[in-house]
């Protein structure tokens, strides 16, 4: 196949990967803006290289004319979660979307591969708009925990080095590491609620501090400088207490004060 034709074929897949990474990242942003726990920790994507596509086609004896039909992971999205329980939640979020059509799933979490590989795969259809019109593409979406991803990354590197012929002593160590990953994920699940509470509290504190600082900055434009400096000093005092409830109360009081100054400013302008 002509190299220029390869680029033409793969270009829509690059568009699909860019769009889906953006959409899933925005999904994470929406959750956090609403103060709701998000099961998505990190999103990345890639388009399979030409050499990797050719290698897979050769291994599975796929004819060139059926490449896009039978090579289902030309476009790949990887979603990383903190906890095993989050994997299914992410899958449900994706299944509920109207712009992604799920064809089938591969659950290597419940039934891991012999190598020890664990991950949850969704094979889906996604449509991109090109200058030639809409094009429906297959996309593989991998969902896994951070621990699973670490193991899979190491195993992939070894597969690349040994071309699937990994020495037995390394296979044994990989298998032991896979068991350790399962134990780690189970331990993390046992403290999941405490970790989630801590993360949500941290996110709420960041939002409160950002709002307070923005309000104080605006007050400098409409209020007496010395009075605003007193408000600022009070903020630093409250912040130093490291008490979320106190910070929330200060935020509410500051909103009332700011509204009073804004009303006064409007009256003076009239």
C-alpha positions in Angstrom: 0.0 0.0 0.0 1.2 3.5 -0.9 2.5 5.4 2.2 0.3 8.4 1.3 -2.7 6.1 1.3 -1.8 4.9 4.8 -1.8 8.5 6.0 -5.2 9.0 4.4 -6.6 5.9 6.1 -5.2 6.7 9.6 -6.0 10.4 9.6 -9.7 9.9 10.7 -8.5 7.6 13.5 -6.3 10.4 14.8 -9.3 12.6 14.8 -11.3 10.0 16.7 -8.6 9.6 19.3 -8.3 13.4 19.8 -12.0 13.9 20.1 -12.6 11.0 22.5 -9.7 12.0 24.8 -11.1 15.5 25.0 -14.6 14.2 25.7 -13.6 11.8 28.5 -11.3 14.5 30.0 -14.2 16.9 30.0 -16.4 14.2 31.6 -13.8 14.1 34.5 -13.8 17.9 34.7 -17.7 18.0 34.9 -17.7 15.6 37.8 -15.1 17.6 39.7 -16.8 20.9 39.1 -20.0 19.5 40.6 -18.2 18.2 43.6 -19.0 14.6 42.6 -16.4 11.8 42.7 -15.2 10.9 39.2 -14.2 7.3 38.5 -11.9 8.5 35.7 -8.4 9.3 36.9 -6.5 9.7 33.6 -7.2 9.5 29.9 -4.8 8.9 27.0 -5.1 7.7 23.4 -3.0 6.6 20.5 -3.3 5.5 16.9 -1.6 2.2 16.2 1.6 2.6 14.2 1.8 1.2 10.6 4.4 -1.4 11.7 2.2 -2.6 14.6 -0.8 -2.8 12.2 1.1 -4.8 9.7 2.5 -7.1 12.4 -1.0 -7.8 13.7 -2.4 -8.4 10.2 0.5 -10.8 9.5 0.0 -12.7 12.8 -3.8 -13.0 12.3 -3.6 -13.5 8.5 -5.8 -10.4 7.8 -6.0 -9.4 4.2 -5.3 -5.7 3.4 -8.8 -5.0 2.1 -10.3 -6.1 5.5 -7.9 -4.2 7.7 -10.3 -1.6 9.1 -12.9 -4.3 9.7 -10.7 -6.8 11.5 -8.1 -4.7 13.2 -10.3 -3.4 15.9 -7.7 -1.4 17.9 -6.3 1.0 15.2 -7.6 3.7 17.5 -7.1 3.1 21.1 -8.3 5.0 24.2 -7.0 4.1 27.7 -8.9 5.2 30.8 -7.2 4.8 34.1 -9.1 4.4 37.4 -8.1 4.4 41.0 -10.2 1.4 42.1 -11.4 -1.9 40.6 -15.0 -0.8 41.4 -14.6 2.2 39.2 -14.0 0.2 36.0 -17.6 -0.9 35.7 -18.8 2.7 36.5 -16.7 4.1 33.7 -18.0 1.4 31.3 -21.6 2.4 32.3 -20.9 6.1 31.6 -19.6 5.1 28.2 -22.5 2.8 27.4 -24.9 5.6 28.3 -23.5 7.9 25.6 -25.3 8.5 22.4 -22.2 9.2 20.3 -20.6 5.8 21.1 -22.0 2.5 20.1 -20.7 -0.5 22.0 -20.2 -3.6 19.8 -18.9 -6.0 22.5 -16.7 -6.2 25.6 -13.7 -8.2 26.7 -13.6 -8.6 30.5 -10.0 -9.5 31.4 -10.6 -8.3 35.0 -13.0 -11.1 35.9 -11.2 -13.6 33.7 -7.5 -12.5 33.4 -5.3 -13.7 30.6 -2.9 -16.6 31.3 0.0 -14.1 31.3 -1.6 -12.2 34.2 -2.9 -9.4 32.1 -6.0 -7.7 33.5 -8.1 -4.9 31.9 -11.6 -4.2 30.7 -12.0 -3.6 26.9 -14.9 -2.1 25.0 -14.9 -2.4 21.2 -17.0 0.5 20.0 -18.1 2.4 16.9 -17.5 6.2 16.8 -18.3 8.6 13.9 -16.0 11.4 12.9 -16.7 14.2 10.4 -14.2 14.5 7.6 -14.1 16.6 4.4 -15.4 13.5 2.6 -18.3 13.2 5.0 -19.0 11.1 8.2 -16.8 8.0 8.8 -17.7 5.3 11.3 -14.6 3.8 12.9 -13.9 1.0 15.3 -12.2 2.1 18.6 -10.9 0.0 21.4 -11.4 1.5 24.9 -9.3 0.0 27.6 -10.3 0.6 31.2 -8.0 -0.4 34.1 -6.6 0.6 37.4 -3.3 2.3 37.9 -1.8 -0.9 39.2 -3.1 -2.9 36.3 -1.7 -0.3 33.9 1.7 -0.5 35.5 1.8 -4.2 35.1 0.5 -4.1 31.5 3.1 -1.5 30.5 6.0 -3.6 31.8 4.6 -6.7 30.1 4.1 -5.0 26.8 7.7 -3.8 26.8 8.9 -7.4 27.5 6.6 -8.7 24.7 8.2 -6.2 22.4 11.7 -7.2 23.3 11.2 -11.0 23.2 8.6 -11.1 20.4 6.1 -13.2 22.6 8.9 -15.6 23.5 9.5 -14.3 27.1 11.8 -16.6 29.1 10.1 -18.8 31.6 11.8 -17.3 34.6 10.6 -13.8 33.6 7.1 -15.2 33.0 7.1 -16.6 36.5 8.1 -13.2 38.0 5.4 -11.5 35.9 2.9 -14.0 37.2 3.9 -13.2 40.8 3.7 -9.5 40.1 0.2 -10.0 38.7 -0.8 -11.7 41.9 0.7 -8.8 43.9 -1.3 -6.3 41.7 -4.5 -8.1 42.6 -3.7 -7.8 46.3 -2.8 -4.1 45.9 -6.1 -3.4 44.2 -8.0 -5.3 46.9 -6.2 -3.3 49.6 -7.0 0.0 47.9 -10.7 -1.1 47.6 -10.8 -1.7 51.4 -10.1 2.0 52.1 -11.9 3.3 49.0 -14.5 5.3 50.9 -11.9 7.0 53.1 -9.8 7.9 50.1 -12.8 9.2 48.2 -13.9 11.4 51.1 -10.4 12.9 51.4 -10.2 13.6 47.7 -13.6 15.3 47.6 -12.8 17.4 50.7 -9.6 18.5 49.0 -11.4 19.4 45.8 -14.0 21.4 47.8 -11.3 23.3 49.6 -9.6 24.2 46.4 -12.8 25.5 44.9 -13.6 27.5 48.0 -10.2 29.1 48.1 -10.3 30.0 44.4 -13.8 31.6 44.9 -12.7 33.5 48.0 -9.5 34.9 46.3 -11.5 35.9 43.3 -14.0 37.7 45.4 -11.3 39.5 47.4 -9.6 40.6 44.2 -12.9 42.0 42.9 -13.5 43.8 46.2 -10.3 45.8 45.7 -12.0 47.5 42.8 -15.1 48.6 44.6 -14.3 48.7 48.4 -12.0 50.6 50.7 -8.5 49.1 50.5 -8.0 49.0 54.2 -11.3 47.2 54.8 -10.4 44.6 52.1 -7.0 44.1 53.6 -8.7 43.2 56.9 -10.9 40.7 55.0 -7.8 39.3 53.5 -6.1 38.9 56.8 -9.2 37.1 58.2 -9.0 34.7 55.3 -5.4 33.8 56.0 -6.4 33.2 59.7 -9.3 31.0 58.7 -7.2 29.1 56.2 -4.5 28.4 58.7 -7.1 26.6 60.9 -7.3 23.9 58.3 -11.0 23.5 59.1 -13.2 23.0 56.0 -16.4 24.0 57.9 -14.8 27.3 59.0 -13.6 28.0 55.5 -17.1 27.3 54.1 -18.6 29.7 56.7 -16.1 32.4 55.8 -17.0 31.9 52.1 -20.7 32.4 52.8 -20.0 35.5 54.9 -17.7 37.0 52.3 -20.4 36.5 49.6 -22.9 38.6 51.8 -20.3 41.3 52.3 -19.4 41.4 48.6 -23.0 41.6 47.6 -23.5 44.6 50.0 -20.5 46.4 48.4 -21.8 45.6 44.9 -25.2 47.0 45.8 -23.6 50.1 47.3 -21.5 50.6 44.2 -24.5 50.5 41.9 -26.4 53.0 44.1 -23.5 55.4 44.0 -23.3 55.1 40.2 -27.0 56.1 39.9 
